[in-house]
């Protein structure tokens, strides 16, 4: 089952890239178009004193990781694409494990099928994810850790967008999302969602209005399928050009908490304030069938700093809790941090990829790990990030907190939320990058993560520090030398690990 969605997602990615390439090759007058395909090869040698992350009977190992990959990126008049894939073939010199293969993918894109009317959004992610927040955590995908499994998420979203005379704008969208895991302990999930939106303005009273209706079906295998229907109406009044206020009301019906569908009225209000181009504040609160939900977001930029804060509470139905954005790796840390610098996700992906390569930072290093869920849940998440961007120095600080609980007791899910009542995770990470010379960089990444359950019976703590030096050998090659120290604590399987890694990265 896992190969079919992966093939579909990759097929649409390649199809969009193919159309993109054709346009780029025949460009004439019009918007600037660019397209690039960069193959690469990375060879990494790691010496670790605890390859299986064991409390006793520690075993040293020399690990060789050979990773061919490719980055496709570009922006044309009809398509925007970012596609970053690598295959990791891992060998263990002391035979601690047999040869292992792992995939890593980040892709996102938009294709305009019919000019100014029909579009296709797509995205995909393949990464190693923690099955349980209370199992053994590790910052490296090369360690032997049965608590981690390869997880694949793909999204296809065709939609139509246009205008009904002078009356309103419309959008009709269908979204298919698939989540598959290599672990039999995790449910596969397929989500189908249809959404229709209408919106316009009433100039005589300076009032904006919007209507939207959606239907969502979530199929867990194994597990229970759930359905959700929603209808909402929203009125927006601009108090001034920088500040507007909105109210919303509607009805929803779902079977998240009961076997039969339950209907309830919804209501809410929100504000959106943009006092200047560099500062944004938005807040929205709504009463739902399960209780209160909200979203608060604040962003502020100066010439050298970026500040971001978000606070959200809502239902999540995907195993990783947040759709295709997988929190936890170094890549995700910078992708979140650079959101204010480059809001377009496709251009931002290329920006982050170039930044990590220029500074010799491993994009797959785990920073803050989540866990996989098998049923709809209620999630409260708070994130704060700060970035100081200098000519030769970059400092990034991220703190987050999440509280998750099972949404009702219907179903047979067997995950942390079902077994622990609730899960609270707190994480802090600090990253510092310094450009030593035009061709060499020094990097330090430190993180701390803690997890506790709702009964106070399970607690974990993961501390890690990674120090690396990278240098560009030629225009196409970079060498990286790094060292890490990990201290993991829980009541059953604590461990420590020290490792040294050398890597050679070559682009073609």
C-alpha positions in Angstrom: 0.0 0.0 0.0 2.8 2.4 0.8 4.3 2.3 -2.8 1.2 3.4 -4.6 0.8 6.8 -3.0 4.6 7.4 -3.3 4.5 6.6 -7.0 1.5 8.9 -7.5 3.2 11.8 -5.7 6.4 11.3 -7.6 4.6 11.0 -10.9 2.8 14.3 -10.5 6.1 15.9 -9.3 7.9 14.7 -12.4 5.0 15.6 -14.7 4.9 19.1 -13.4 8.7 19.4 -13.7 8.4 18.1 -17.3 5.9 20.8 -18.2 8.0 23.3 -16.4 11.1 22.3 -18.4 9.3 22.6 -21.7 8.2 26.1 -20.9 11.7 27.1 -19.8 13.2 25.8 -23.0 10.8 27.9 -25.2 10.8 31.1 -23.2 10.5 34.4 -25.0 9.3 37.7 -23.8 7.5 37.8 -20.4 8.3 36.9 -16.8 11.8 35.7 -16.0 11.9 31.9 -15.9 14.6 29.8 -14.3 15.1 26.0 -14.0 17.9 23.9 -12.5 18.6 20.2 -12.0 21.5 19.4 -9.7 22.5 15.8 -9.1 24.7 15.2 -6.0 26.5 12.4 -4.1 27.3 12.3 -0.4 29.6 9.8 1.3 29.6 9.9 5.1 31.7 7.9 7.6 30.5 7.8 11.2 32.3 6.4 14.3 30.0 5.9 17.2 30.5 4.4 20.6 26.8 3.2 20.9 25.3 2.3 17.6 22.2 0.6 19.1 21.7 3.4 21.7 21.8 0.8 24.5 21.9 1.3 28.2 24.2 -1.7 28.7 26.2 -3.8 26.3 27.2 -0.7 24.3 28.7 -1.5 20.9 31.0 0.7 18.9 30.5 0.8 15.1 31.9 2.4 11.9 29.0 3.3 9.6 29.3 4.2 6.0 26.4 6.0 4.3 26.4 6.5 0.5 23.7 8.9 -0.6 23.0 9.9 -4.2 20.4 12.6 -4.6 18.9 15.3 -6.9 17.5 18.8 -6.5 15.1 20.2 -9.1 14.0 23.7 -8.6 12.6 26.5 -10.7 9.9 29.1 -11.4 8.2 29.6 -14.7 5.1 31.3 -15.9 3.1 28.1 -15.5 4.8 26.1 -12.7 6.8 26.5 -9.5 8.6 23.4 -8.3 11.0 22.3 -5.6 12.0 18.6 -5.5 14.8 17.4 -3.2 15.3 13.6 -3.0 18.1 11.4 -1.7 18.6 7.7 -1.2 20.7 6.5 1.7 22.5 3.2 1.5 24.0 2.4 4.9 26.7 -0.2 5.7 27.8 -1.3 9.2 31.5 -2.5 9.4 31.0 -4.5 12.6 27.8 -6.1 11.3 25.6 -4.5 13.9 22.9 -4.5 11.3 22.5 -5.6 7.7 22.6 -3.1 4.9 19.8 -0.6 5.2 18.1 1.7 2.7 16.3 4.9 3.6 14.6 7.6 1.5 14.5 11.4 2.1 12.2 13.7 0.2 11.0 17.3 0.4 8.9 18.4 -2.6 6.3 21.1 -3.2 4.9 22.8 -6.2 2.1 24.5 -8.1 1.2 23.9 -11.8 -1.2 26.2 -13.7 -3.0 23.8 -16.1 -5.4 26.4 -17.6 -4.3 30.0 -17.4 -6.0 32.0 -14.6 -8.4 29.2 -13.9 -7.3 25.6 -13.2 -4.3 24.7 -11.0 -2.7 21.7 -9.3 -0.8 21.9 -5.9 1.3 19.0 -4.9 3.6 18.2 -2.0 5.5 15.3 -0.5 7.7 14.3 2.4 9.6 11.1 3.2 11.5 11.1 6.5 12.2 9.0 9.6 9.7 9.7 12.4 9.5 8.6 16.1 6.7 6.1 16.7 6.4 7.0 20.4 7.4 10.1 22.3 8.4 7.8 25.2 10.6 5.4 23.2 14.3 5.9 22.6 15.0 9.1 20.7 18.0 9.7 18.5 19.4 12.6 16.5 20.8 10.4 13.7 19.0 8.3 11.2 22.0 6.0 11.0 21.6 4.7 14.6 19.8 1.3 15.1 16.5 2.4 16.7 13.3 0.4 16.3 11.3 3.4 17.6 11.9 5.2 14.3 10.1 4.3 11.1 10.1 5.7 7.5 7.0 7.8 7.0 5.7 9.0 3.6 3.2 11.8 3.1 1.9 13.0 -0.2 -0.7 15.6 -1.1 -2.5 16.3 -4.5 -4.9 19.2 -4.7 -6.4 20.2 -8.0 -8.6 23.4 -7.9 -10.5 26.0 -9.9 -10.3 29.6 -9.1 -12.0 32.5 -10.8 -14.6 35.3 -10.6 -18.4 35.3 -11.0 -19.0 38.4 -13.0 -18.4 41.4 -10.6 -20.2 39.6 -7.8 -17.7 37.3 -6.1 -14.5 35.3 -6.3 -14.8 31.5 -6.2 -12.6 28.5 -5.5 -13.5 24.8 -5.8 -10.8 22.4 -4.5 -10.3 18.7 -4.0 -7.4 17.4 -1.8 -6.1 13.9 -1.5 -3.6 13.3 1.3 -2.0 10.0 2.0 0.2 9.0 5.0 2.0 5.7 5.0 4.5 4.2 7.5 7.0 1.4 7.3 6.0 0.3 10.8 3.0 -2.1 11.4 2.4 -0.3 14.7 1.2 2.8 12.8 -2.1 3.2 10.9 -2.1 4.2 7.2 -4.3 7.2 6.7 -6.0 8.5 3.5 -7.9 11.8 3.7 -10.2 13.1 1.0 -11.5 16.7 1.2 -13.8 18.8 -1.0 -14.0 22.5 -0.4 -16.0 25.3 -2.1 -15.5 29.0 -1.3 -17.2 32.2 -2.4 -16.2 35.7 -1.3 -16.7 39.3 -2.2 -17.3 42.8 -1.0 -20.3 45.1 -0.5 -18.7 48.6 -1.4 -21.7 50.5 -0.1 -21.1 49.4 3.5 -17.4 48.6 3.1 -18.0 45.0 4.2 -16.4 41.8 3.0 -18.2 38.5 3.0 -17.3 34.8 2.5 -19.1 31.5 2.4 -17.4 28.1 2.5 -18.5 24.5 2.6 -16.3 21.4 3.1 -16.6 17.6 3.4 -13.7 15.6 4.8 -13.4 11.8 5.0 -10.5 10.2 7.0 -9.8 6.5 6.6 -7.5 4.9 9.1 -6.3 1.3 8.3 -6.4 -0.3 10.7 -8.7 1.9 12.6 -12.0 3.8 12.4 -13.0 6.0 9.5 -14.4 9.5 10.4 -16.3 12.1 8.5 -16.7 15.8 8.9 -19.0 18.4 7.2 -18.7 22.1 7.7 -20.5 25.2 6.5 -19.4 28.7 7.5 -20.3 32.3 6.8 -17.8 35.1 7.5 -18.2 38.9 7.6 -15.1 41.2 7.6 -15.1 44.9 8.4 -11.9 47.0 7.9 -11.6 49.5 10.7 -8.8 51.1 8.8 -6.4 49.9 6.0 -4.1 48.2 8.6 -6.8 46.6 10.9 -9.9 44.5 10.2 -12.3 42.6 12.3 -14.3 39.5 11.4 -17.1 37.3 12.7 -18.1 33.9 11.6 -20.9 31.4 12.2 -22.0 28.1 10.8 -22.7 24.5 11.5 -20.6 21.3 11.5 -21.4 17.6 11.8 -18.8 14.9 12.5 -18.3 11.6 14.3 -14.9 12.4 15.9 -16.1 11.7 19.5 -19.2 9.5 18.9 -20.1 6.6 16.7 -23.0 8.5 15.1 -22.5 11.9 13.6 -23.1 14.8 15.9 -24.2 18.3 14.7 -23.3 21.6 16.4 -23.4 25.3 15.6 -20.1 27.1 15.4 -19.3 30.8 16.0 -16.1 32.8 16.2 -14.3 36.1 15.7 -10.9 37.3 14.6 -8.7 40.3 14.0 -5.9 40.9 11.5 -3.5 43.8 12.1 -0.6 44.8 9.8 0.7 48.2 11.2 3.6 48.0 8.7 5.0 45.7 6.1 7.4 44.1 8.6 4.9 43.5 11.4 1.9 41.2 11.3 -0.6 40.0 14.0 -3.6 37.8 13.5 -5.9 36.0 15.9 -9.0 33.9 15.5 -11.2 32.1 18.1 -14.0 29.7 17.4 -16.5 27.6 19.3 -16.6 24.1 17.8 -18.4 20.8 18.5 -15.5 19.6 20.6 -14.9 22.9 22.4 -12.8 26.0 21.7 -10.2 26.3 18.9 -7.9 29.2 18.1 -5.0 30.5 16.1 -2.7 33.3 17.0 0.2 34.4 14.9 2.7 37.2 15.3 5.7 38.1 13.0 8.1 41.0 13.2 11.2 41.7 11.1 14.1 44.2 11.4 17.0 44.5 9.0 18.9 41.9 11.1 16.3 39.9 13.1 13.2 37.8 12.6 10.7 37.2 15.4 7.8 34.7 15.2 5.2 33.4 17.6 2.2 31.1 17.0 -0.3 29.5 19.3 -2.9 27.1 17.9 -5.5 24.6 19.1 -7.5 22.4 16.7 -8.2 18.9 15.6 -5.5 17.0 13.7 -6.2 13.9 11.7 -2.8 13.1 10.2 -0.3 10.7 11.9 2.4 13.3 12.2 0.0 15.9 13.5 0.7 18.6 10.9 0.1 17.4 7.4 3.2 17.5 5.2 5.3 19.7 7.4 7.3 17.4 9.5 8.8 19.2 12.5 12.0 17.7 13.9 14.9 18.0 11.5 17.4 20.8 10.9 15.8 21.5 7.5 12.4 22.0 9.2 13.9 24.3 11.8 15.2 26.7 9.1 12.2 26.2 6.9 10.0 27.5 9.8 12.5 30.3 10.6 12.8 31.6 7.1 9.0 31.9 6.7 9.0 35.7 7.3 12.0 36.2 4.9 10.4 34.2 2.1 6.6 33.4 2.5 6.4 31.5 -0.8 7.0 27.8 0.3 8.6 26.8 -3.0 11.1 29.6 -3.1 11.7 29.2 0.6 12.5 25.5 0.2 15.2 26.4 -2.3 16.5 29.2 0.0 16.8 26.8 2.9 18.5 24.2 0.8 21.1 26.6 -0.4 21.7 28.0 3.1 22.3 24.5 4.6 24.7 23.6 1.8 26.6 26.8 2.0 27.1 26.3 5.8 27.7 22.6 5.7 24.7 21.8 7.9 23.1 18.3 7.7 19.4 18.8 6.8 18.4 15.4 8.3 19.8 16.0 11.8 16.9 15.5 14.3 16.3 18.5 16.5 12.8 18.2 18.0 11.0 14.9 17.5 7.2 14.3 17.5 5.4 11.0 17.5 2.9 9.2 15.2 -0.8 9.0 16.0 -3.5 6.7 14.8 -6.8 8.6 15.3 -8.1 12.1 15.3 -6.7 14.1 18.2 -6.9 17.5 19.8 -3.6 19.4 19.6 -2.5 22.6 21.3 0.8 23.9 20.0 2.9 27.0 20.8 6.1 28.0 18.9 8.5 30.9 19.4 11.5 31.5 17.2 14.1 34.2 16.9 16.7 34.6 14.2 19.7 37.0 14.0 21.0 37.2 10.5 24.4 38.8 10.0 26.9 39.0 7.2 29.0 36.1 8.7 26.9 34.9 11.6 23.4 33.4 11.9 21.8 32.7 15.3 18.5 30.8 15.5 16.5 30.1 18.7 13.4 28.0 18.7 11.2 27.0 21.6 8.0 24.9 21.3 5.4 23.3 23.4 2.6 20.9 22.4 -0.2 19.2 24.3 -2.1 16.4 22.7 -5.1 14.3 23.8 -7.3 11.8 22.2 -10.5 13.2 20.8 -13.1 10.9 22.3 -12.7 7.2 23.3 -14.3 5.6 20.2 -12.0 3.3 18.1 -9.1 0.9 18.6 -6.1 3.2 18.2 -3.0 2.0 20.0 -0.6 5.0 20.3 0.8 7.3 22.9 -2.5 9.3 23.2 -4.6 6.2 23.8 -2.1 4.7 26.3 -1.1 7.8 28.2 -4.2 9.9 28.4 -2.3 12.9 27.0 1.2 13.8 25.9 3.0 17.1 26.6 6.3 17.9 24.8 8.6 20.8 25.4 11.6 21.6 23.2 14.3 24.2 22.8 17.0 24.4 20.1 19.8 26.9 19.5 21.7 27.0 16.3 24.8 29.1 15.5 26.5 29.3 12.2 29.7 31.4 11.6 31.5 32.0 8.3 35.2 31.5 9.1 36.4 32.3 5.5 34.6 32.6 2.2 34.9 28.8 1.9 34.7 27.6 5.5 32.0 27.6 8.2 31.7 26.6 11.8 28.3 25.4 13.2 26.9 24.5 16.6 23.4 23.0 17.2 22.2 22.3 20.7 18.7 21.0 21.6 16.7 19.8 24.6 13.4 18.0 24.5 11.2 16.6 27.2 8.0 14.5 27.1 5.6 13.6 29.8 2.3 11.7 29.8 -1.1 12.6 31.3 -0.7 10.2 34.3 2.8 11.4 35.3 4.2 7.9 34.9 6.4 8.4 31.8 9.0 11.0 31.3 11.8 11.4 28.8 14.6 13.9 28.2 16.9 14.2 25.2 19.9 16.5 25.2 22.1 16.8 22.2 25.0 19.0 21.0 26.4 18.8 17.4 29.5 20.8 16.4 30.7 20.9 12.8 33.2 22.5 10.5 32.7 22.6 6.8 34.9 23.8 3.9 34.4 24.1 0.2 37.1 22.1 -1.6 36.1 23.0 -5.1 33.2 24.7 -6.7 31.2 21.5 -6.7 32.5 19.7 -3.5 32.3 20.3 0.2 33.9 18.4 3.2 32.3 18.4 6.7 33.7 17.2 10.0 31.3 17.0 12.9 31.0 15.6 16.5 28.0 15.0 18.6 27.0 14.1 22.1 23.6 12.7 23.1 22.2 12.1 26.6 18.8 10.4 26.7 17.0 9.7 30.0 13.9 7.7 30.9 13.0 5.1 33.4 13.6 2.0 31.3 16.3 2.6 28.6 18.5 5.6 29.2 21.7 5.9 27.1 24.6 8.2 26.1 26.3 8.4 22.7 29.3 10.1 21.3 30.1 10.1 17.6 32.4 11.7 15.0 31.4 12.0 11.4 33.2 13.0 8.2 31.4 13.7 5.0 32.2 14.5 1.4 29.4 16.2 -0.6 29.8 16.6 -4.4 27.4 18.3 -6.8 27.5 17.6 -10.6 
